[in-house]
Amino acid sequence: MGGAQGTAKVNWRQLAGREVIIWPDNDVAGKEAAKSILQELNKANGFSGLASVVDTKSLALPEKWDLADKIPEHITLETIKEAINNS
């Protein structure tokens, strides 16, 4: 995809009509990329509201944490479900 700066280069229309939940890396670049991805998905979906972003700040995650990292001890499956449902 080209990293956080490459979001405009992706053909997001492939996800048109699908519900998409974006889970950004917990750093400035990740959050900026998530905003950009959300804008691109909204364009592809005709601004139908099918795309959303998880608020990682509400989870008190370590700086630079992402989904490939070990889940912090204070995060449970229920916490993850809540974060997704609240996105």
N, CA, C and O atoms as a DFTB+ gen file, in Angstrom:
348 C
 N C O
     1  1       0.822      -1.183       0.000
     2  2       0.000       0.000       0.000
     3  2       0.867       1.248       0.000
     4  3       0.400       2.293      -0.453
     5  1       2.071       1.199       0.471
     6  2       2.915       2.374       0.477
     7  2       2.953       3.082       1.807
     8  3       3.390       4.231       1.874
     9  1       2.515       2.442       2.858
    10  2       2.563       3.038       4.184
    11  2       1.518       4.114       4.381
    12  3       0.596       4.263       3.578
    13  1       1.673       4.858       5.455
    14  2       0.699       5.875       5.832
    15  2       0.543       6.948       4.768
    16  3      -0.514       7.573       4.679
    17  1       1.566       7.175       3.965
    18  2       1.503       8.222       2.942
    19  2       0.900       7.724       1.622
    20  3       0.675       8.523       0.714
    21  1       0.639       6.442       1.505
    22  2       0.190       5.882       0.238
    23  2      -1.293       5.595       0.138
    24  3      -1.717       4.894      -0.781
    25  1      -2.083       6.107       1.042
    26  2      -3.502       5.737       1.073
    27  2      -4.273       6.193      -0.163
    28  3      -5.241       5.539      -0.549
    29  1      -3.880       7.277      -0.784
    30  2      -4.597       7.773      -1.969
    31  2      -4.281       6.950      -3.220
    32  3      -4.941       7.107      -4.247
    33  1      -3.285       6.081      -3.140
    34  2      -2.871       5.283      -4.298
    35  2      -3.619       3.956      -4.401
    36  3      -3.416       3.201      -5.352
    37  1      -4.482       3.668      -3.427
    38  2      -5.176       2.384      -3.368
    39  2      -6.534       2.485      -4.063
    40  3      -7.183       3.530      -4.008
    41  1      -6.959       1.422      -4.706
    42  2      -8.284       1.371      -5.315
    43  2      -9.291       0.953      -4.241
    44  3      -9.596      -0.230      -4.091
    45  1      -9.799       1.927      -3.506
    46  2     -10.727       1.656      -2.403
    47  2     -12.103       1.235      -2.899
    48  3     -12.908       0.747      -2.107
    49  1     -12.397       1.408      -4.177
    50  2     -13.712       1.015      -4.716
    51  2     -13.950      -0.480      -4.556
    52  3     -15.095      -0.932      -4.582
    53  1     -12.884      -1.247      -4.390
    54  2     -13.042      -2.688      -4.179
    55  2     -13.806      -2.972      -2.885
    56  3     -14.387      -4.044      -2.724
    57  1     -13.800      -2.009      -1.971
    58  2     -14.505      -2.179      -0.703
    59  2     -15.841      -1.457      -0.670
    60  3     -16.499      -1.429       0.370
    61  1     -16.253      -0.876      -1.783
    62  2     -17.534      -0.167      -1.841
    63  2     -18.668      -1.123      -1.477
    64  3     -18.709      -2.267      -1.930
    65  1     -19.580      -0.629      -0.655
    66  2     -20.731      -1.434      -0.253
    67  2     -20.452      -2.396       0.891
    68  3     -21.341      -3.145       1.297
    69  1     -19.247      -2.387       1.410
    70  2     -18.879      -3.271       2.522
    71  2     -18.683      -2.458       3.792
    72  3     -18.261      -1.302       3.743
    73  1     -18.988      -3.063       4.913
    74  2     -18.715      -2.416       6.187
    75  2     -17.233      -2.601       6.504
    76  3     -16.720      -3.720       6.480
    77  1     -16.554      -1.496       6.801
    78  2     -15.117      -1.533       7.059
    79  2     -14.834      -0.835       8.382
    80  3     -15.280       0.290       8.609
    81  1     -14.097      -1.504       9.243
    82  2     -13.653      -0.911      10.499
    83  2     -12.142      -0.788      10.433
    84  3     -11.435      -1.778      10.244
    85  1     -11.657       0.429      10.589
    86  2     -10.227       0.716      10.499
    87  2      -9.651       0.753      11.906
    88  3     -10.151       1.482      12.763
    89  1      -8.610      -0.021      12.149
    90  2      -7.928      -0.018      13.447
    91  2      -6.527       0.557      13.220
    92  3      -5.633      -0.155      12.763
    93  1      -6.334       1.837      13.535
    94  2      -5.036       2.456      13.250
    95  2      -3.951       2.043      14.226
    96  3      -4.227       1.651      15.360
    97  1      -2.703       2.138      13.762
    98  2      -1.579       2.026      14.686
    99  2      -1.707       3.170      15.691
   100  3      -2.215       4.241      15.359
   101  1      -1.255       2.942      16.892
   102  2      -1.404       3.936      17.951
   103  2      -0.239       4.932      17.945
   104  3       0.550       5.008      18.887
   105  1      -0.165       5.685      16.858
   106  2       0.815       6.771      16.758
   107  2       0.257       7.803      15.788
   108  3      -0.772       7.572      15.153
   109  1       0.925       8.925      15.676
   110  2       0.424      10.019      14.841
   111  2       0.257       9.579      13.390
   112  3      -0.773       9.848      12.773
   113  1       1.267       8.904      12.843
   114  2       1.195       8.466      11.449
   115  2       0.031       7.504      11.227
   116  3      -0.662       7.592      10.213
   117  1      -0.184       6.596      12.159
   118  2      -1.280       5.639      12.045
   119  2      -2.642       6.305      12.083
   120  3      -3.547       5.944      11.330
   121  1      -2.778       7.279      12.965
   122  2      -4.056       7.997      13.069
   123  2      -4.316       8.849      11.841
   124  3      -5.456       8.951      11.388
   125  1      -3.268       9.467      11.294
   126  2      -3.415      10.255      10.066
   127  2      -3.774       9.337       8.895
   128  3      -4.621       9.681       8.070
   129  1      -3.134       8.178       8.825
   130  2      -3.445       7.221       7.761
   131  2      -4.895       6.754       7.873
   132  3      -5.582       6.621       6.861
   133  1      -5.361       6.505       9.090
   134  2      -6.746       6.076       9.294
   135  2      -7.730       7.135       8.810
   136  3      -8.742       6.813       8.188
   137  1      -7.427       8.404       9.100
   138  2      -8.301       9.496       8.620
   139  2      -8.341       9.525       7.103
   140  3      -9.404       9.689       6.504
   141  1      -7.188       9.365       6.491
   142  2      -7.101       9.368       5.035
   143  2      -7.848       8.176       4.433
   144  3      -8.576       8.318       3.451
   145  1      -7.659       7.014       5.032
   146  2      -8.355       5.806       4.562
   147  2      -9.860       5.989       4.694
   148  3     -10.611       5.628       3.788
   149  1     -10.304       6.545       5.809
   150  2     -11.729       6.783       6.017
   151  2     -12.285       7.698       4.926
   152  3     -13.361       7.438       4.387
   153  1     -11.568       8.752       4.603
   154  2     -12.011       9.662       3.541
   155  2     -12.110       8.939       2.201
   156  3     -13.085       9.106       1.468
   157  1     -11.103       8.143       1.890
   158  2     -11.103       7.413       0.620
   159  2     -12.237       6.386       0.574
   160  3     -12.910       6.250      -0.447
   161  1     -12.447       5.670       1.668
   162  2     -13.539       4.696       1.708
   163  2     -14.895       5.373       1.604
   164  3     -15.798       4.862       0.942
   165  1     -15.042       6.520       2.253
   166  2     -16.306       7.249       2.168
   167  2     -16.583       7.696       0.736
   168  3     -17.728       7.668       0.285
   169  1     -15.541       8.105       0.025
   170  2     -15.721       8.463      -1.385
   171  2     -16.184       7.241      -2.179
   172  3     -17.102       7.332      -2.994
   173  1     -15.543       6.104      -1.934
   174  2     -15.881       4.873      -2.663
   175  2     -17.284       4.384      -2.327
   176  3     -17.956       3.791      -3.171
   177  1     -17.727       4.631      -1.094
   178  2     -19.047       4.177      -0.653
   179  2     -20.125       5.235      -0.827
   180  3     -21.254       5.038      -0.378
   181  1     -19.804       6.344      -1.463
   182  2     -20.790       7.402      -1.627
   183  2     -21.198       8.022      -0.302
   184  3     -22.333       8.470      -0.140
   185  1     -20.266       8.047       0.647
   186  2     -20.497       8.642       1.974
   187  2     -21.700       8.009       2.674
   188  3     -22.504       8.700       3.300
   189  1     -21.809       6.689       2.559
   190  2     -22.943       5.961       3.135
   191  2     -22.746       5.581       4.591
   192  3     -23.643       4.994       5.196
   193  1     -21.586       5.903       5.174
   194  2     -21.364       5.617       6.589
   195  2     -20.973       4.190       6.884
   196  3     -21.093       3.742       8.024
   197  1     -20.508       3.467       5.887
   198  2     -20.141       2.072       6.094
   199  2     -18.728       1.893       6.651
   200  3     -18.334       0.776       6.985
   201  1     -17.971       2.973       6.754
   202  2     -16.601       2.886       7.247
   203  2     -16.480       3.659       8.562
   204  3     -17.077       4.722       8.734
   205  1     -15.687       3.095       9.489
   206  2     -15.474       3.760      10.772
   207  2     -14.062       3.452      11.267
   208  3     -13.385       2.555      10.764
   209  1     -13.637       4.235      12.279
   210  2     -12.288       4.101      12.839
   211  2     -12.388       3.805      14.331
   212  3     -13.138       4.468      15.047
   213  1     -11.638       2.818      14.801
   214  2     -11.569       2.501      16.225
   215  2     -10.802       3.616      16.941
   216  3      -9.746       4.048      16.478
   217  1     -11.338       4.072      18.062
   218  2     -10.684       5.102      18.877
   219  2      -9.665       4.418      19.787
   220  3     -10.005       3.978      20.885
   221  1      -8.425       4.331      19.330
   222  2      -7.395       3.643      20.109
   223  2      -7.049       4.397      21.389
   224  3      -6.580       3.798      22.357
   225  1      -7.279       5.703      21.397
   226  2      -6.982       6.488      22.596
   227  2      -7.822       6.001      23.783
   228  3      -7.338       5.977      24.915
   229  1      -9.054       5.621      23.532
   230  2      -9.942       5.167      24.603
   231  2      -9.474       3.852      25.229
   232  3      -9.922       3.491      26.317
   233  1      -8.583       3.140      24.552
   234  2      -8.099       1.852      25.049
   235  2      -6.819       1.957      25.870
   236  3      -6.348       0.959      26.416
   237  1      -6.259       3.151      25.960
   238  2      -5.012       3.377      26.711
   239  2      -3.913       2.413      26.253
   240  3      -3.264       1.753      27.064
   241  1      -3.725       2.352      24.952
   242  2      -2.700       1.485      24.379
   243  2      -1.338       2.169      24.418
   244  3      -1.259       3.397      24.417
   245  1      -0.277       1.389      24.451
   246  2       1.067       1.975      24.411
   247  2       1.298       2.719      23.087
   248  3       0.740       2.348      22.055
   249  1       2.113       3.755      23.129
   250  2       2.469       4.495      21.924
   251  2       3.074       3.530      20.902
   252  3       3.881       2.667      21.248
   253  1       2.680       3.686      19.669
   254  2       3.131       2.898      18.517
   255  2       2.587       1.467      18.496
   256  3       2.993       0.673      17.646
   257  1       1.691       1.127      19.399
   258  2       1.114      -0.211      19.410
   259  2       0.252      -0.408      18.177
   260  3      -0.442       0.510      17.741
   261  1       0.301      -1.630      17.607
   262  2      -0.609      -1.963      16.518
   263  2      -1.084      -3.402      16.672
   264  3      -0.614      -4.127      17.549
   265  1      -2.001      -3.802      15.830
   266  2      -2.635      -5.117      15.963
   267  2      -1.674      -6.291      15.819
   268  3      -2.014      -7.407      16.212
   269  1      -0.502      -6.073      15.274
   270  2       0.484      -7.151      15.151
   271  2       1.243      -7.370      16.454
   272  3       1.927      -8.381      16.609
   273  1       1.130      -6.429      17.393
   274  2       1.835      -6.531      18.670
   275  2       1.052      -7.380      19.670
   276  3      -0.145      -7.614      19.505
   277  1       1.744      -7.829      20.699
   278  2       1.097      -8.566      21.775
   279  2       0.042      -7.668      22.437
   280  3       0.289      -6.489      22.689
   281  1      -1.115      -8.233      22.710
   282  2      -2.195      -7.462      23.329
   283  2      -1.829      -7.153      24.779
   284  3      -1.462      -8.056      25.532
   285  1      -1.926      -5.879      25.175
   286  2      -1.612      -5.520      26.559
   287  2      -2.526      -6.248      27.543
   288  3      -3.670      -6.567      27.222
   289  1      -2.015      -6.503      28.724
   290  2      -2.753      -7.284      29.717
   291  2      -4.090      -6.669      30.108
   292  3      -5.022      -7.397      30.450
   293  1      -4.204      -5.342      30.064
   294  2      -5.457      -4.709      30.477
   295  2      -6.546      -4.774      29.400
   296  3      -7.685      -4.377      29.648
   297  1      -6.205      -5.270      28.214
   298  2      -7.167      -5.379      27.121
   299  2      -7.705      -6.811      27.076
   300  3      -6.945      -7.778      27.013
   301  1      -9.014      -6.916      27.108
   302  2      -9.676      -8.225      27.029
   303  2     -10.418      -8.329      25.702
   304  3     -10.548      -7.344      24.975
   305  1     -10.895      -9.507      25.397
   306  2     -11.697      -9.696      24.194
   307  2     -12.936      -8.800      24.251
   308  3     -13.350      -8.242      23.235
   309  1     -13.509      -8.668      25.413
   310  2     -14.683      -7.803      25.584
   311  2     -14.333      -6.338      25.301
   312  3     -15.120      -5.618      24.686
   313  1     -13.163      -5.904      25.748
   314  2     -12.703      -4.538      25.485
   315  2     -12.559      -4.313      23.983
   316  3     -12.945      -3.265      23.466
   317  1     -12.012      -5.284      23.300
   318  2     -11.838      -5.184      21.846
   319  2     -13.195      -5.113      21.153
   320  3     -13.394      -4.287      20.262
   321  1     -14.123      -5.970      21.553
   322  2     -15.473      -5.951      20.969
   323  2     -16.134      -4.592      21.193
   324  3     -16.766      -4.050      20.287
   325  1     -15.990      -4.050      22.382
   326  2     -16.557      -2.726      22.685
   327  2     -15.955      -1.654      21.786
   328  3     -16.674      -0.815      21.243
   329  1     -14.651      -1.685      21.632
   330  2     -13.972      -0.689      20.795
   331  2     -14.476      -0.754      19.359
   332  3     -14.686       0.276      18.719
   333  1     -14.666      -1.951      18.866
   334  2     -15.167      -2.117      17.496
   335  2     -16.617      -1.668      17.402
   336  3     -16.992      -0.974      16.457
   337  1     -17.428      -2.054      18.366
   338  2     -18.846      -1.661      18.340
   339  2     -19.031      -0.157      18.507
   340  3     -20.016       0.396      18.018
   341  1     -18.108       0.513      19.185
   342  2     -18.210       1.964      19.400
   343  2     -17.576       2.771      18.285
   344  3     -17.616       4.001      18.311
   345  1     -16.988       2.093      17.299
   346  2     -16.292       2.838      16.234
   347  2     -17.283       3.465      15.272
   348  3     -16.880       4.127      14.316
